[in-house]
């Protein structure tokens, strides 16, 4: 019965409201959803950099003027509402016809936009909860954690506030740390939601900032693993670095060879996707980069664990309706809300990634 209700809501909500350009057919979504439902894990965890989800209110403490009705982007309530619909459309498809159980998001302005997402779309049926803290980022963008209350129970959360010793005036996003129970198994896991500093100013010049943030996360990981070497830890988000970059491979110790991990090493699902398959979640100039990561601790692969991951648990969600022709380089690129200054009504400059967690039967 719940799936019938969700189907009817999705039909009216998505296809009763025309998305500007690049729309997809009902049949295509139905076929896709059936395909993903067959392979869905017990917990589907989605991460998505949703690119500038701002409300339409002026926050005098943040640099949000670009995304106001009178700003450069002419960010109106109508466009904001369409963005919420688009994000819901992506999430319900990635969820495999059933909404994802855990969702982490990057580039949200505040808690209000998360509340609008879970209350003003059909996501409201699923009784999502929110974990969020305002960060000191100058543009006002934060990370957020959304969870289905029947699937996950938060126990505690905190933030890692970043102060660069080499540039104390600079502000960046906090890392959000959430510890909780996967409800069915009463299994504890800790999630670090990250949005590392961008590559503005060049990859090499900006790398120390990403390395420093990764060091702060790694310190927290080590403190958890000292107490419990088989603790379940997920480090997720937009790292603005690829799997072989220093912040990910050396500092977080996110490796790609599951069979040869050393004590304390993490397994980065994205390493082989990028290094062997050449896949990406974000396109810069003519190249696809894989900067959206799921890096996990070895406790998820223990044979005695009640909840576990498979080597094939992580995926990039890439469908035709999420991309558009690239007018600057060969192939396609993510279908964004704005193509330069032009409003196109798309989704994001990133593709979503997701992870399936399984329960021992």
C-alpha positions as CSV (number, residue, x, y, z in Angstrom):
1,X,0.0,0.0,0.0
2,X,2.8,2.4,0.9
3,X,4.4,1.9,-2.5
4,X,1.1,2.6,-4.3
5,X,0.8,5.9,-2.3
6,X,4.4,6.8,-3.1
7,X,3.8,6.0,-6.8
8,X,0.7,8.3,-7.0
9,X,2.5,11.1,-5.1
10,X,5.5,10.8,-7.4
11,X,3.4,10.8,-10.5
12,X,1.6,14.0,-9.5
13,X,4.5,15.7,-8.0
14,X,7.1,15.1,-10.7
15,X,5.2,14.8,-13.9
16,X,2.4,17.2,-13.1
17,X,5.0,19.9,-12.8
18,X,7.2,20.4,-15.8
19,X,10.9,20.6,-15.2
20,X,12.5,23.1,-17.7
21,X,14.5,21.2,-20.3
22,X,15.9,17.7,-20.2
23,X,12.8,16.1,-18.8
24,X,12.5,12.3,-18.7
25,X,9.6,10.0,-19.4
26,X,7.5,8.1,-16.9
27,X,8.5,4.9,-18.5
28,X,12.2,5.6,-18.2
29,X,11.9,6.2,-14.4
30,X,9.7,3.2,-13.9
31,X,12.1,0.9,-15.6
32,X,15.1,2.4,-13.7
33,X,13.4,2.1,-10.3
34,X,12.4,-1.5,-10.9
35,X,16.0,-2.2,-11.8
36,X,17.4,-0.6,-8.6
37,X,14.8,-2.1,-6.3
38,X,16.0,-5.6,-7.2
39,X,19.5,-4.8,-5.9
40,X,18.8,-2.5,-3.0
41,X,20.5,-3.1,0.3
42,X,18.8,-3.1,3.7
43,X,20.1,0.5,4.2
44,X,20.6,2.8,1.2
45,X,22.8,5.7,2.0
46,X,22.9,8.5,-0.5
47,X,25.4,11.4,-0.7
48,X,24.7,14.4,-2.9
49,X,26.3,17.8,-3.4
50,X,23.2,19.6,-4.4
51,X,24.9,22.8,-5.5
52,X,23.7,25.9,-3.8
53,X,20.4,25.1,-2.2
54,X,19.7,28.6,-0.8
55,X,16.4,29.9,0.5
56,X,15.2,33.3,-0.7
57,X,15.7,35.2,2.5
58,X,18.6,37.5,3.1
59,X,20.9,36.4,5.9
60,X,22.9,39.5,6.8
61,X,25.6,37.4,8.4
62,X,26.3,35.5,5.2
63,X,27.3,36.3,1.7
64,X,24.1,35.0,0.1
65,X,23.2,38.0,-2.0
66,X,23.8,36.1,-5.3
67,X,20.9,33.8,-4.4
68,X,18.2,36.3,-3.6
69,X,15.3,37.5,-5.8
70,X,17.2,40.7,-6.6
71,X,20.6,39.0,-6.8
72,X,22.7,38.0,-9.8
73,X,20.9,34.6,-10.1
74,X,17.4,36.1,-9.7
75,X,16.7,33.3,-7.2
76,X,12.9,33.4,-6.8
77,X,10.6,31.4,-4.7
78,X,9.4,29.6,-7.8
79,X,13.0,28.5,-8.7
80,X,13.6,27.5,-5.1
81,X,10.5,25.3,-5.1
82,X,11.6,23.7,-8.4
83,X,15.0,22.9,-6.9
84,X,13.3,21.1,-4.0
85,X,11.2,19.1,-6.5
86,X,14.3,18.3,-8.5
87,X,16.2,17.1,-5.4
88,X,13.3,14.9,-4.4
89,X,13.1,13.5,-7.9
90,X,16.8,12.5,-7.7
91,X,16.5,11.0,-4.3
92,X,13.5,8.9,-4.9
93,X,15.1,7.5,-8.0
94,X,18.4,6.8,-6.3
95,X,16.4,5.2,-3.5
96,X,15.0,2.6,-5.9
97,X,11.3,3.7,-5.6
98,X,11.6,3.7,-1.8
99,X,13.2,6.8,-0.3
100,X,16.8,6.5,0.9
101,X,17.3,5.6,4.6
102,X,20.2,8.0,5.2
103,X,21.0,11.1,3.1
104,X,24.0,13.4,3.4
105,X,24.0,16.7,1.5
106,X,26.6,19.3,0.7
107,X,26.0,23.0,-0.2
108,X,22.9,23.7,1.8
109,X,22.4,27.2,3.2
110,X,20.8,26.3,6.6
111,X,18.5,24.0,8.5
112,X,15.4,25.7,6.9
113,X,16.2,24.3,3.4
114,X,16.4,20.8,4.9
115,X,13.1,21.3,6.6
116,X,11.5,22.5,3.4
117,X,12.9,19.5,1.6
118,X,11.5,16.9,4.0
119,X,8.3,18.7,4.7
120,X,7.2,20.3,1.4
121,X,7.8,17.3,-0.8
122,X,6.5,13.7,-0.6
123,X,9.5,13.0,1.6
124,X,7.1,14.1,4.4
125,X,5.6,10.6,4.4
126,X,8.8,9.1,5.6
127,X,9.2,11.1,8.8
128,X,12.8,12.1,8.3
129,X,14.9,13.6,11.0
130,X,17.6,16.2,10.6
131,X,21.1,16.6,12.0
132,X,22.6,20.0,11.2
133,X,24.8,22.7,12.6
134,X,25.6,26.1,11.1
135,X,29.1,26.4,10.0
136,X,31.2,29.6,9.7
137,X,31.7,29.4,5.9
138,X,31.6,32.9,4.4
139,X,29.0,31.9,1.8
140,X,26.8,30.2,4.4
141,X,27.0,26.7,2.9
142,X,26.8,23.8,5.3
143,X,26.6,20.0,5.2
144,X,23.5,18.1,6.5
145,X,22.4,14.7,7.6
146,X,18.9,13.4,7.0
147,X,17.7,10.0,8.2
148,X,14.5,8.0,8.3
149,X,13.5,7.7,12.0
150,X,12.5,4.0,11.5
151,X,15.9,3.1,10.1
152,X,18.5,5.2,12.1
153,X,18.6,6.6,15.6
154,X,21.2,9.3,16.3
155,X,22.9,9.0,19.7
156,X,25.1,12.0,19.5
157,X,26.6,14.5,17.1
158,X,29.3,17.2,17.0
159,X,31.3,19.2,14.6
160,X,34.9,19.5,13.8
161,X,35.4,23.3,13.4
162,X,38.3,24.1,11.2
163,X,40.8,26.8,12.0
164,X,43.8,26.8,9.6
165,X,47.0,27.5,11.6
166,X,48.5,29.0,8.4
167,X,45.5,31.2,7.7
168,X,43.4,31.9,10.9
169,X,41.2,34.4,9.1
170,X,39.9,31.9,6.5
171,X,36.6,30.2,7.2
172,X,35.4,26.9,5.8
173,X,32.7,24.2,6.3
174,X,32.6,22.2,9.5
175,X,32.9,18.5,9.4
176,X,29.7,17.0,10.9
177,X,30.1,13.9,13.0
178,X,27.0,11.7,13.7
179,X,27.0,8.6,15.8
180,X,23.9,6.4,15.8
181,X,22.2,3.0,15.6
182,X,21.1,1.2,12.5
183,X,17.8,0.4,14.0
184,X,17.0,-3.1,12.9
185,X,20.4,-4.5,13.9
186,X,21.0,-2.1,16.8
187,X,24.5,-1.7,15.3
188,X,26.5,1.5,16.0
189,X,28.2,3.5,13.3
190,X,29.8,6.9,13.1
191,X,29.5,9.1,10.0
192,X,31.7,12.0,9.1
193,X,30.0,14.4,6.6
194,X,32.7,16.4,4.8
195,X,32.9,19.2,2.3
196,X,36.6,19.9,2.0
197,X,37.9,23.3,0.8
198,X,37.7,23.9,-2.9
199,X,40.6,24.0,-5.4
200,X,40.2,27.8,-5.9
201,X,43.6,29.3,-6.6
202,X,44.8,26.0,-8.1
203,X,45.0,22.4,-7.0
204,X,48.6,22.6,-5.6
205,X,48.2,26.0,-3.8
206,X,44.9,24.9,-2.2
207,X,46.0,21.3,-1.3
208,X,47.3,22.2,2.2
209,X,43.7,23.2,3.3
210,X,42.3,19.9,2.2
211,X,45.1,18.0,3.8
212,X,44.6,19.9,7.1
213,X,40.9,19.1,7.2
214,X,41.6,15.4,6.4
215,X,44.1,15.4,9.3
216,X,41.5,16.6,11.7
217,X,39.1,13.9,10.6
218,X,41.8,11.2,10.8
219,X,42.6,12.2,14.3
220,X,39.0,11.6,15.3
221,X,39.0,8.3,13.4
222,X,42.1,7.1,15.3
223,X,40.6,8.0,18.6
224,X,37.6,5.8,17.8
225,X,39.7,2.9,16.5
226,X,41.9,2.9,19.6
227,X,38.8,2.1,21.7
228,X,37.3,-0.3,19.1
229,X,39.5,-1.5,16.2
230,X,36.4,-2.9,14.5
231,X,34.2,0.2,14.8
232,X,32.0,1.0,11.9
233,X,33.0,4.4,10.4
234,X,32.0,6.1,7.2
235,X,33.7,9.2,5.9
236,X,31.5,10.7,3.1
237,X,31.1,13.8,1.1
238,X,32.7,16.1,-1.4
239,X,36.4,16.0,-0.8
240,X,37.4,18.2,-3.7
241,X,40.2,15.7,-4.2
242,X,40.4,12.4,-6.1
243,X,41.1,9.0,-4.6
244,X,44.9,9.2,-5.2
245,X,45.3,12.7,-3.8
246,X,47.2,13.2,-0.6
247,X,44.2,14.1,1.6
248,X,42.4,11.0,0.7
249,X,45.0,8.3,0.0
250,X,47.7,9.3,2.5
251,X,46.0,11.2,5.3
252,X,42.6,9.5,5.5
253,X,44.3,6.3,4.4
254,X,41.6,5.5,1.9
255,X,43.0,2.6,0.0
256,X,41.6,0.6,-3.0
257,X,42.9,-2.9,-2.3
258,X,40.4,-4.5,0.2
259,X,42.5,-7.6,0.5
260,X,45.7,-5.9,1.6
261,X,44.5,-3.2,4.1
262,X,46.9,-2.6,7.0
263,X,45.6,-2.0,10.6
264,X,43.9,1.5,10.6
265,X,43.6,1.7,6.8
266,X,40.2,2.7,5.4
267,X,38.6,1.3,2.2
268,X,37.7,3.9,-0.4
269,X,35.1,2.5,-2.8
270,X,35.9,5.2,-5.3
271,X,39.5,4.3,-5.7
272,X,39.0,1.6,-8.3
273,X,36.1,3.4,-9.9
274,X,38.4,6.2,-10.8
275,X,41.8,4.5,-11.2
276,X,40.6,1.4,-13.1
277,X,37.3,2.4,-14.6
278,X,37.9,6.1,-15.2
279,X,34.5,7.1,-13.7
280,X,33.6,10.5,-12.3
281,X,31.0,12.4,-10.4
282,X,31.9,16.0,-11.3
283,X,33.2,17.4,-14.6
284,X,35.9,20.1,-14.6
285,X,36.7,21.4,-18.1
286,X,36.8,18.3,-20.3
287,X,37.7,15.8,-17.5
288,X,35.5,13.8,-15.2
289,X,36.8,13.9,-11.6
290,X,35.7,11.6,-8.8
291,X,35.6,13.8,-5.8
292,X,32.5,12.5,-4.0
293,X,33.6,9.6,-1.7
294,X,32.5,6.8,0.5
295,X,35.5,5.8,2.6
296,X,34.8,3.2,5.3
297,X,36.5,1.4,8.2
298,X,37.4,-2.3,8.1
299,X,34.7,-3.1,10.7
300,X,32.1,-3.2,7.9
301,X,33.8,-6.2,6.3
302,X,34.1,-8.3,9.4
303,X,32.6,-11.8,8.9
304,X,31.1,-11.6,12.4
305,X,29.4,-8.3,11.8
306,X,25.6,-8.1,11.8
307,X,25.6,-5.3,9.3
308,X,28.2,-5.3,6.5
309,X,29.3,-3.9,3.2
310,X,30.2,-5.7,0.0
311,X,33.0,-4.7,-2.3
312,X,30.3,-3.6,-4.8
313,X,28.2,-1.7,-2.3
314,X,29.0,1.8,-3.7
315,X,27.8,3.3,-6.9
316,X,27.7,6.6,-8.9
317,X,24.2,7.4,-10.0
318,X,24.4,8.5,-13.6
319,X,21.3,8.6,-15.8
320,X,20.6,10.4,-19.0
321,X,18.2,12.9,-17.4
322,X,20.9,14.0,-15.0
323,X,23.3,15.2,-17.7
324,X,23.2,17.5,-20.7
325,X,25.4,18.1,-23.7
326,X,28.6,19.8,-22.8
327,X,29.0,23.0,-24.9
328,X,32.6,23.4,-23.9
329,X,34.1,19.9,-24.2
330,X,33.2,16.5,-25.8
331,X,30.4,14.5,-24.3
332,X,28.0,15.4,-21.5
333,X,28.2,17.2,-18.2
334,X,25.9,17.3,-15.1
335,X,22.6,19.1,-15.8
336,X,22.9,22.1,-13.4
337,X,20.4,24.6,-12.1
338,X,22.3,27.3,-14.0
339,X,24.4,26.9,-17.1
340,X,26.6,29.9,-16.5
341,X,24.3,32.8,-15.9
342,X,21.4,31.1,-17.6
343,X,18.7,29.4,-15.5
344,X,18.1,25.9,-16.9
345,X,16.2,24.3,-14.0
346,X,18.5,21.3,-13.7
347,X,19.8,19.5,-10.6
348,X,23.4,19.9,-9.6
349,X,27.0,20.1,-10.9
350,X,27.6,16.8,-9.1
351,X,26.2,13.4,-9.6
352,X,24.9,11.6,-6.5
353,X,26.7,8.6,-5.1
354,X,25.2,5.9,-2.9
355,X,26.1,3.0,-0.7
356,X,24.1,-0.2,0.2
357,X,24.5,-1.6,3.7
358,X,23.3,-5.2,4.2
359,X,22.1,-7.1,7.3
360,X,23.1,-10.6,8.1
361,X,20.0,-12.8,7.7
